[in-house]
Amino acid sequence: MRRSGVAAAAVAVALGVLVAGCGGGPAERPVPVPSTGAARAGTGASPSPGPGAVPLGPYVALGDSYTSGLRIQPQVGLPAGCARSGVNYPSLVARGLKVTEFTDVSCSGARTTDLTAAQRTDDGTNPPQLDALTPATRLVTVGIGGNDAGFLDVLGRCAVESLRSGLLGERAVADAPCRAYYTEGAGRGEVERRLDAAGQRLASALGEIRRRAPQARVLVVGYPALLPGDPARCAAALGDGVAAGDVLFVGEQERALNAMLSARAAAGGAVYVDTWAASQGHDMCAGEAERWIEPPQPAAGAAPVHPNARGQEGMAGAVLARLR
């Protein structure tokens, strides 16, 4: 790819980061539909479901844009700025389980702080997500933490560092300029600090979920694989917009994020759902018919560096398999 192509790839990756990190609204305004409503509080609740029991609801879905289904049609519910899809993985799980009540309060751009505080979007304000929980709630899925950890910021930084090192001829770090930035340069220790802080906030959130919905089975849903283990597979999707060594570096950081989520889930009495394993071979560098994650230049109607409809189906399958 010519250097002009590198610049285009870097800009495209940065665009994907902005869509995820800022919680920008979908390309088309969602069609408002009536909410299923939050689960109503009840008394005389039955014991919490055991490991082999499949709760039939009420079910509450919490999370960020990987949960809400950014730009995947049909876009439903309010506020419109949360960009919830009617076929995101929580909706598919609810249908698969035939739950009695289902409430989706996930929202694009959400961080763990938005679980307990209102989140302003480009089109409306989402109430604190945990407000949807009641003592009657029997199932909760939580897909959050990536925005806290700044994971997609790392991907954007890798595109910038790759372009910069190429323009400046810094051959010593040309294979992994982003790794050098985060391990030796200005960003040294930044990823670890943000990941640790995200873990602490998630731990607090899980405690609050348990307090508000003591009978609920709680699942923490991890992030699917964005990139493959073989950087050569990304030649078409990324060109040389992200250096080969940094494709591996980004994968390492995502695995660290998922490891944190898994550890915090176990410590908080929740169940971890591994979507990484299920998504192997379906990353953004796979062919259009196979991928679960869109590349920086996505297919029409999809969001860059986010799950597409096929990805939401795959994540739903992982959740259902963990429940059954």
Buried (B, 14 or more C-beta within 10 A) or exposed (E): EEEEEBBBBBBBBBBBBBBBBEBBBBBEEBEEEEBBEBBEEEEEBEEBBEEEEBBBBBBBBBBBBBBBBBBBBEBBBBBBBBBBBBBBBBBBBBEBBEBBBBBBBBBBBBBBEBBBEEBBBBBBEBBBBBBBBBBBBBBBBBBBBBBBBBBBBBBBBBBBBBBBBBEEEEEEBBBBBBBBBBEEBEBEEBBEEBBEBBBEBBBBBBEBBBEBBEBBBBBBBBBBBBBBEEBEBBEEBBBBBBBBBBBBBBBEBBBBBBBBBBBBBEEBEBBBBBBBEBBEEBBBBBEEEEBBBBBBBBEEBBBBBBBBBBBBBBBBBBBBEBBE
